[in-house]
Amino acid sequence: MGSSASAKALFSELDVNHNGRLEREELCKIANETPFRGDVDQLLAMMDRDDDGTVSLKEFQLGLQNVKATKEQIDAIRAHIKPSKRKEEKTPKQNTPVATTAI
């Protein structure tokens, strides 16, 4: 997988509400779950090229290119991110026996 595919996978993992855009709260996930120690507002300002307060996939990819992020760096960020609750909910649950009593 190339850096573009890695960036797309990272974007998908960060886009918790799956609306195709990263909001400030979703970018905070980077700060909370990875070794990133930058300013989230500066990160948003750098990546948000159309000034709508969110980051599209294209803006995200361009932002990573601007900082010359390598595939390995992007994959390292992905390795630190915890799966979202939404993705955890999609994991099939094992059937557990239910105790029944005869009446």
DRENTORKOL-3810 file (N, C-alpha, C; in nm, 4 decimals):
REM DRENTORKOL-3810
@n.u->0.0861; n.v->-0.1171; n.w->0.0000; ca.u->0.0000; ca.v->0.0000; ca.w->0.0000; c.u->0.0902; c.v->0.1227; c.w->0.0000
@n.u->0.0683; n.v->0.2155; n.w->-0.0921; ca.u->0.1471; ca.v->0.3369; ca.w->-0.1013; c.u->0.1042; c.v->0.4396; c.w->0.0012
@n.u->0.1771; n.v->0.5529; n.w->0.0042; ca.u->0.1438; ca.v->0.6554; ca.w->0.1032; c.u->0.0046; c.v->0.7128; c.w->0.0797
@n.u->-0.0404; n.v->0.7189; n.w->-0.0467; ca.u->-0.1747; ca.v->0.7695; ca.w->-0.0753; c.u->-0.2810; c.v->0.6755; c.w->-0.0180
@n.u->-0.2603; n.v->0.5458; n.w->-0.0351; ca.u->-0.3546; ca.v->0.4480; ca.w->0.0202; c.u->-0.3489; c.v->0.4490; c.w->0.1718
@n.u->-0.2299; n.v->0.4651; n.w->0.2284; ca.u->-0.2166; ca.v->0.4728; ca.w->0.3748; c.u->-0.2857; c.v->0.5974; c.w->0.4282
@n.u->-0.2716; n.v->0.7090; n.w->0.3559; ca.u->-0.3362; ca.v->0.8337; ca.w->0.3967; c.u->-0.4881; c.v->0.8182; c.w->0.3925
@n.u->-0.5380; n.v->0.7516; n.w->0.2899; ca.u->-0.6822; ca.v->0.7299; ca.w->0.2784; c.u->-0.7327; c.v->0.6410; c.w->0.3919
@n.u->-0.6567; n.v->0.5377; n.w->0.4262; ca.u->-0.6952; ca.v->0.4493; ca.w->0.5364; c.u->-0.6935; c.v->0.5250; c.w->0.6689
@n.u->-0.5910; n.v->0.6083; n.w->0.6905; ca.u->-0.5837; ca.v->0.6884; ca.w->0.8131; c.u->-0.7005; c.v->0.7855; c.w->0.8192
@n.u->-0.7300; n.v->0.8514; n.w->0.7090; ca.u->-0.8425; ca.v->0.9451; ca.w->0.7034; c.u->-0.9713; c.v->0.8729; c.w->0.7432
@n.u->-0.9918; n.v->0.7544; n.w->0.6883; ca.u->-1.1123; ca.v->0.6769; ca.w->0.7176; c.u->-1.1223; c.v->0.6435; c.w->0.8658
@n.u->-1.0099; n.v->0.6105; n.w->0.9275; ca.u->-1.0097; ca.v->0.5782; ca.w->1.0702; c.u->-1.0355; c.v->0.7005; c.w->1.1566
@n.u->-0.9879; n.v->0.8158; n.w->1.1128; ca.u->-1.0093; ca.v->0.9393; ca.w->1.1884; c.u->-1.1504; c.v->0.9940; c.w->1.1705
@n.u->-1.2120; n.v->0.9659; n.w->1.0572; ca.u->-1.3465; ca.v->1.0165; ca.w->1.0255; c.u->-1.4504; c.v->0.9323; c.w->1.0997
@n.u->-1.4579; n.v->0.9552; n.w->1.2296; ca.u->-1.5410; ca.v->0.8730; ca.w->1.3178; c.u->-1.6883; c.v->0.8770; c.w->1.2788
@n.u->-1.7387; n.v->0.9936; n.w->1.2375; ca.u->-1.8811; ca.v->1.0028; ca.w->1.2035; c.u->-1.9080; c.v->0.9689; c.w->1.0564
@n.u->-1.8037; n.v->0.9327; n.w->0.9835; ca.u->-1.8146; ca.v->0.8845; ca.w->0.8452; c.u->-1.8881; c.v->0.9819; c.w->0.7517
@n.u->-1.8614; n.v->1.1128; n.w->0.7699; ca.u->-1.9240; ca.v->1.2110; ca.w->0.6809; c.u->-1.8312; c.v->1.2566; c.w->0.5688
@n.u->-1.7129; n.v->1.1957; n.w->0.5596; ca.u->-1.6200; ca.v->1.2307; ca.w->0.4535; c.u->-1.5397; c.v->1.3568; c.w->0.4798
@n.u->-1.5468; n.v->1.4102; n.w->0.6019; ca.u->-1.4736; ca.v->1.5309; ca.w->0.6393; c.u->-1.4240; c.v->1.5133; c.w->0.7822
@n.u->-1.3089; n.v->1.5698; n.w->0.8115; ca.u->-1.2566; ca.v->1.5669; ca.w->0.9474; c.u->-1.2857; c.v->1.6994; c.w->1.0156
@n.u->-1.3537; n.v->1.6910; n.w->1.1279; ca.u->-1.3790; ca.v->1.8100; ca.w->1.2090; c.u->-1.2695; c.v->1.8214; c.w->1.3149
@n.u->-1.2663; n.v->1.9341; n.w->1.3842; ca.u->-1.1658; ca.v->1.9584; ca.w->1.4872; c.u->-1.1642; c.v->1.8450; c.w->1.5885
@n.u->-1.2804; n.v->1.8009; n.w->1.6326; ca.u->-1.2888; ca.v->1.6954; ca.w->1.7345; c.u->-1.2231; c.v->1.5665; c.w->1.6859
@n.u->-1.2403; n.v->1.5371; n.w->1.5584; ca.u->-1.1795; ca.v->1.4164; ca.w->1.5035; c.u->-1.0278; c.v->1.4324; c.w->1.4929
@n.u->-0.9806; n.v->1.5530; n.w->1.4612; ca.u->-0.8371; ca.v->1.5771; ca.w->1.4574; c.u->-0.7765; c.v->1.5686; c.w->1.5971
@n.u->-0.8562; n.v->1.6010; n.w->1.6975; ca.u->-0.8084; ca.v->1.5888; ca.w->1.8354; c.u->-0.7746; c.v->1.4436; c.w->1.8680
@n.u->-0.8384; n.v->1.3512; n.w->1.7975; ca.u->-0.8099; ca.v->1.2093; ca.w->1.8176; c.u->-0.6614; c.v->1.1828; c.w->1.7916
@n.u->-0.6030; n.v->1.2510; n.w->1.6925; ca.u->-0.4602; ca.v->1.2354; ca.w->1.6643; c.u->-0.3797; c.v->1.2760; c.w->1.7872
@n.u->-0.4139; n.v->1.3898; n.w->1.8446; ca.u->-0.3402; ca.v->1.4413; ca.w->1.9597; c.u->-0.3574; c.v->1.3516; c.w->2.0823
@n.u->-0.4752; n.v->1.2942; n.w->2.0982; ca.u->-0.5031; ca.v->1.2136; ca.w->2.2171; c.u->-0.4511; c.v->1.0710; c.w->2.2081
@n.u->-0.4397; n.v->1.0178; n.w->2.0886; ca.u->-0.4084; ca.v->0.8757; ca.w->2.0754; c.u->-0.2758; c.v->0.8459; c.w->2.0073
@n.u->-0.1994; n.v->0.9484; n.w->1.9718; ca.u->-0.0713; ca.v->0.9270; ca.w->1.9051; c.u->0.0349; c.v->1.0134; c.w->1.9726
@n.u->0.1592; n.v->0.9959; n.w->1.9320; ca.u->0.2655; ca.v->1.0808; ca.w->1.9874; c.u->0.2617; c.v->1.2257; c.w->1.9357
@n.u->0.1647; n.v->1.2617; n.w->1.8505; ca.u->0.1521; ca.v->1.3980; ca.w->1.7977; c.u->0.1410; c.v->1.4969; c.w->1.9138
@n.u->0.2252; n.v->1.5985; n.w->1.9132; ca.u->0.2222; ca.v->1.6975; ca.w->2.0196; c.u->0.2091; c.v->1.8385; c.w->1.9650
@n.u->0.1547; n.v->1.8508; n.w->1.8450; ca.u->0.1368; ca.v->1.9816; ca.w->1.7838; c.u->0.0066; c.v->2.0460; c.w->1.8286
@n.u->-0.0225; n.v->2.1589; n.w->1.7713; ca.u->-0.1444; ca.v->2.2328; ca.w->1.8000; c.u->-0.2516; c.v->2.1916; c.w->1.6994
@n.u->-0.3622; n.v->2.1370; n.w->1.7475; ca.u->-0.4690; ca.v->2.0876; ca.w->1.6604; c.u->-0.5269; c.v->2.2005; c.w->1.5757
@n.u->-0.5415; n.v->2.3190; n.w->1.6338; ca.u->-0.5966; ca.v->2.4313; ca.w->1.5579; c.u->-0.5030; c.v->2.4722; c.w->1.4441
@n.u->-0.3727; n.v->2.4676; n.w->1.4681; ca.u->-0.2776; ca.v->2.4978; ca.w->1.3613; c.u->-0.2818; c.v->2.3892; c.w->1.2541
@n.u->-0.2944; n.v->2.2641; n.w->1.2968; ca.u->-0.3055; ca.v->2.1537; ca.w->1.2016; c.u->-0.4286; c.v->2.1716; c.w->1.1142
@n.u->-0.5418; n.v->2.2055; n.w->1.1759; ca.u->-0.6652; ca.v->2.2284; ca.w->1.1005; c.u->-0.6474; c.v->2.3442; c.w->1.0035
@n.u->-0.5893; n.v->2.4535; n.w->1.0494; ca.u->-0.5696; ca.v->2.5706; ca.w->0.9628; c.u->-0.4781; c.v->2.5375; c.w->0.8454
@n.u->-0.3756; n.v->2.4551; n.w->0.8693; ca.u->-0.2835; ca.v->2.4195; ca.w->0.7627; c.u->-0.3510; c.v->2.3322; c.w->0.6568
@n.u->-0.4368; n.v->2.2407; n.w->0.7002; ca.u->-0.4971; ca.v->2.1457; ca.w->0.6071; c.u->-0.6258; c.v->2.1961; c.w->0.5433
@n.u->-0.6986; n.v->2.2820; n.w->0.6109; ca.u->-0.8290; ca.v->2.3296; ca.w->0.5634; c.u->-0.8115; c.v->2.4384; c.w->0.4581
@n.u->-0.7920; n.v->2.3983; n.w->0.3341; ca.u->-0.7618; ca.v->2.4926; ca.w->0.2261; c.u->-0.8820; c.v->2.5771; c.w->0.1842
@n.u->-1.0041; n.v->2.5257; n.w->0.2016; ca.u->-1.1208; ca.v->2.6038; ca.w->0.1597; c.u->-1.1862; c.v->2.6778; c.w->0.2763
@n.u->-1.1223; n.v->2.6750; n.w->0.3916; ca.u->-1.1673; ca.v->2.7496; ca.w->0.5115; c.u->-1.3111; c.v->2.7214; c.w->0.5516
@n.u->-1.3532; n.v->2.5954; n.w->0.5398; ca.u->-1.4892; ca.v->2.5620; ca.w->0.5836; c.u->-1.4917; c.v->2.5002; c.w->0.7234
@n.u->-1.3758; n.v->2.4933; n.w->0.7882; ca.u->-1.3695; ca.v->2.4404; ca.w->0.9247; c.u->-1.3550; c.v->2.2900; c.w->0.9312
@n.u->-1.3440; n.v->2.2244; n.w->0.8163; ca.u->-1.3259; ca.v->2.0798; ca.w->0.8113; c.u->-1.2172; c.v->2.0461; c.w->0.7096
@n.u->-1.1735; n.v->1.9207; n.w->0.7112; ca.u->-1.0693; ca.v->1.8757; ca.w->0.6193; c.u->-1.1243; c.v->1.7610; c.w->0.5354
@n.u->-1.1246; n.v->1.7799; n.w->0.4049; ca.u->-1.1677; ca.v->1.6739; ca.w->0.3139; c.u->-1.0526; c.v->1.5753; c.w->0.2940
@n.u->-1.0810; n.v->1.4626; n.w->0.2313; ca.u->-0.9764; ca.v->1.3649; ca.w->0.2024; c.u->-0.8661; c.v->1.4286; c.w->0.1183
@n.u->-0.9047; n.v->1.5038; n.w->0.0159; ca.u->-0.8067; ca.v->1.5691; ca.w->-0.0713; c.u->-0.7195; c.v->1.6667; c.w->0.0083
@n.u->-0.7819; n.v->1.7470; n.w->0.0940; ca.u->-0.7061; ca.v->1.8405; ca.w->0.1770; c.u->-0.6120; c.v->1.7652; c.w->0.2707
@n.u->-0.6594; n.v->1.6540; n.w->0.3253; ca.u->-0.5797; ca.v->1.5723; ca.w->0.4164; c.u->-0.4567; c.v->1.5171; c.w->0.3435
@n.u->-0.4792; n.v->1.4629; n.w->0.2230; ca.u->-0.3683; ca.v->1.4080; ca.w->0.1454; c.u->-0.2673; c.v->1.5170; c.w->0.1098
@n.u->-0.3166; n.v->1.6349; n.w->0.0688; ca.u->-0.2260; ca.v->1.7459; ca.w->0.0366; c.u->-0.1486; c.v->1.7912; c.w->0.1598
@n.u->-0.2154; n.v->1.7950; n.w->0.2743; ca.u->-0.1490; ca.v->1.8338; ca.w->0.3987; c.u->-0.0372; c.v->1.7370; c.w->0.4350
@n.u->-0.0631; n.v->1.6080; n.w->0.4182; ca.u->0.0416; ca.v->1.5091; ca.w->0.4465; c.u->0.1568; c.v->1.5222; c.w->0.3482
@n.u->0.1257; n.v->1.5542; n.w->0.2226; ca.u->0.2319; ca.v->1.5755; ca.w->0.1234; c.u->0.3162; c.v->1.6974; c.w->0.1603
@n.u->0.2499; n.v->1.8033; n.w->0.2094; ca.u->0.3211; ca.v->1.9259; ca.w->0.2455; c.u->0.4218; c.v->1.9029; c.w->0.3570
@n.u->0.3890; n.v->1.8143; n.w->0.4500; ca.u->0.4823; ca.v->1.7848; ca.w->0.5591; c.u->0.5714; c.v->1.6661; c.w->0.5242
@n.u->0.5575; n.v->1.6183; n.w->0.4003; ca.u->0.6387; ca.v->1.5088; ca.w->0.3481; c.u->0.6276; c.v->1.3822; c.w->0.4345
@n.u->0.5048; n.v->1.3517; n.w->0.4726; ca.u->0.4812; ca.v->1.2315; ca.w->0.5517; c.u->0.5035; c.v->1.1076; c.w->0.4645
@n.u->0.5805; n.v->1.0143; n.w->0.5168; ca.u->0.6066; ca.v->0.8905; ca.w->0.4435; c.u->0.5008; c.v->0.7864; c.w->0.4791
@n.u->0.4931; n.v->0.6816; n.w->0.3996; ca.u->0.4015; ca.v->0.5715; ca.w->0.4261; c.u->0.4279; c.v->0.5154; c.w->0.5656
@n.u->0.5540; n.v->0.5022; n.w->0.6018; ca.u->0.5886; ca.v->0.4466; ca.w->0.7320; c.u->0.5393; c.v->0.5357; c.w->0.8456
@n.u->0.5516; n.v->0.6677; n.w->0.8290; ca.u->0.5033; ca.v->0.7603; ca.w->0.9316; c.u->0.3512; c.v->0.7540; c.w->0.9431
@n.u->0.2837; n.v->0.7479; n.w->0.8300; ca.u->0.1373; ca.v->0.7405; ca.w->0.8308; c.u->0.0928; c.v->0.6110; c.w->0.8961
@n.u->0.1589; n.v->0.4998; n.w->0.8621; ca.u->0.1245; ca.v->0.3710; ca.w->0.9228; c.u->0.1525; c.v->0.3706; c.w->1.0727
@n.u->0.2571; n.v->0.4415; n.w->1.1159; ca.u->0.2870; ca.v->0.4499; ca.w->1.2586; c.u->0.1758; c.v->0.5242; c.w->1.3327
@n.u->0.1218; n.v->0.6292; n.w->1.2711; ca.u->0.0090; ca.v->0.7015; ca.w->1.3314; c.u->-0.1113; c.v->0.6086; c.w->1.3412
@n.u->-0.1386; n.v->0.5368; n.w->1.2322; ca.u->-0.2529; ca.v->0.4435; ca.w->1.2313; c.u->-0.2394; c.v->0.3394; c.w->1.3415
@n.u->-0.1175; n.v->0.2943; n.w->1.3680; ca.u->-0.0951; ca.v->0.1911; ca.w->1.4692; c.u->-0.1305; c.v->0.2399; c.w->1.6092
@n.u->-0.1245; n.v->0.3708; n.w->1.6318; ca.u->-0.1549; ca.v->0.4270; ca.w->1.7633; c.u->-0.3036; c.v->0.4545; c.w->1.7845
@n.u->-0.3803; n.v->0.4593; n.w->1.6772; ca.u->-0.5209; ca.v->0.4983; ca.w->1.6886; c.u->-0.6051; c.v->0.3798; c.w->1.7321
@n.u->-0.6857; n.v->0.4024; n.w->1.8350; ca.u->-0.7766; ca.v->0.2991; ca.w->1.8837; c.u->-0.8961; c.v->0.2898; c.w->1.7894
@n.u->-0.9478; n.v->0.1699; n.w->1.7679; ca.u->-1.0671; ca.v->0.1593; ca.w->1.6827; c.u->-1.1830; c.v->0.2382; c.w->1.7443
@n.u->-1.2620; n.v->0.2993; n.w->1.6585; ca.u->-1.3766; ca.v->0.3750; ca.w->1.7087; c.u->-1.4802; c.v->0.2789; c.w->1.7638
@n.u->-1.5622; n.v->0.3280; n.w->1.8518; ca.u->-1.6684; ca.v->0.2448; ca.w->1.9078; c.u->-1.7599; c.v->0.1937; c.w->1.7981
@n.u->-1.7798; n.v->0.2772; n.w->1.6965; ca.u->-1.8678; ca.v->0.2382; ca.w->1.5866; c.u->-1.8136; c.v->0.1138; c.w->1.5166
@n.u->-1.6833; n.v->0.1101; n.w->1.4929; ca.u->-1.6240; ca.v->-0.0062; ca.w->1.4288; c.u->-1.6282; c.v->-0.1272; c.w->1.5213
@n.u->-1.6100; n.v->-0.1040; n.w->1.6532; ca.u->-1.6172; ca.v->-0.2139; ca.w->1.7482; c.u->-1.7566; c.v->-0.2740; c.w->1.7508
@n.u->-1.8586; n.v->-0.1895; n.w->1.7365; ca.u->-1.9959; ca.v->-0.2378; ca.w->1.7386; c.u->-2.0258; c.v->-0.3265; c.w->1.6194
@n.u->-1.9524; n.v->-0.3076; n.w->1.5091; ca.u->-1.9768; ca.v->-0.3875; ca.w->1.3905; c.u->-1.9153; c.v->-0.5270; c.w->1.4018
@n.u->-1.8287; n.v->-0.5468; n.w->1.5023; ca.u->-1.7673; ca.v->-0.6768; ca.w->1.5219; c.u->-1.8740; c.v->-0.7747; c.w->1.5671
@n.u->-1.8878; n.v->-0.8880; n.w->1.4983; ca.u->-1.9917; ca.v->-0.9826; ca.w->1.5372; c.u->-1.9670; c.v->-1.0346; c.w->1.6777
@n.u->-2.0714; n.v->-1.0408; n.w->1.7558; ca.u->-2.0628; ca.v->-1.0924; ca.w->1.8914; c.u->-2.0869; c.v->-1.2423; c.w->1.8884
@n.u->-2.0159; n.v->-1.3111; n.w->1.9769; ca.u->-2.0354; ca.v->-1.4549; ca.w->1.9850; c.u->-2.1684; c.v->-1.4833; c.w->2.0524
@n.u->-2.2342; n.v->-1.5871; n.w->2.0054; ca.u->-2.3576; ca.v->-1.6296; ca.w->2.0693; c.u->-2.3254; c.v->-1.6911; c.w->2.2030
@n.u->-2.3903; n.v->-1.6412; n.w->2.3061; ca.u->-2.3719; ca.v->-1.7004; ca.w->2.4383; c.u->-2.5006; c.v->-1.7668; c.w->2.4780
@n.u->-2.4900; n.v->-1.8826; n.w->2.5417; ca.u->-2.6124; ca.v->-1.9516; ca.w->2.5815; c.u->-2.6907; c.v->-1.8692; c.w->2.6834
@n.u->-2.8182; n.v->-1.8694; n.w->2.6703; ca.u->-2.9063; ca.v->-1.7970; ca.w->2.7613; c.u->-2.9764; c.v->-1.8999; c.w->2.8482
@n.u->-2.9674; n.v->-1.8781; n.w->2.9784; ca.u->-3.0338; ca.v->-1.9708; ca.w->3.0708; c.u->-3.1838; c.v->-1.9492; c.w->3.0635
@n.u->-3.2563; n.v->-2.0540; n.w->3.0512; ca.u->-3.4037; ca.v->-2.0435; ca.w->3.0496; c.u->-3.4587; c.v->-2.1310; c.w->3.1585
@n.u->-3.5691; n.v->-2.0899; n.w->3.2095; ca.u->-3.6359; ca.v->-2.1699; ca.w->3.3129; c.u->-3.7751; c.v->-2.2060; c.w->3.2635
@n.u->-3.8135; n.v->-2.3260; n.w->3.2949; ca.u->-3.9487; ca.v->-2.3694; ca.w->3.2545; c.u->-4.0475; c.v->-2.3171; c.w->3.3552
@n.u->-4.1615; n.v->-2.2761; n.w->3.3065; ca.u->-4.2659; ca.v->-2.2233; ca.w->3.3951; c.u->-4.3758; c.v->-2.3273; c.w->3.4083
END
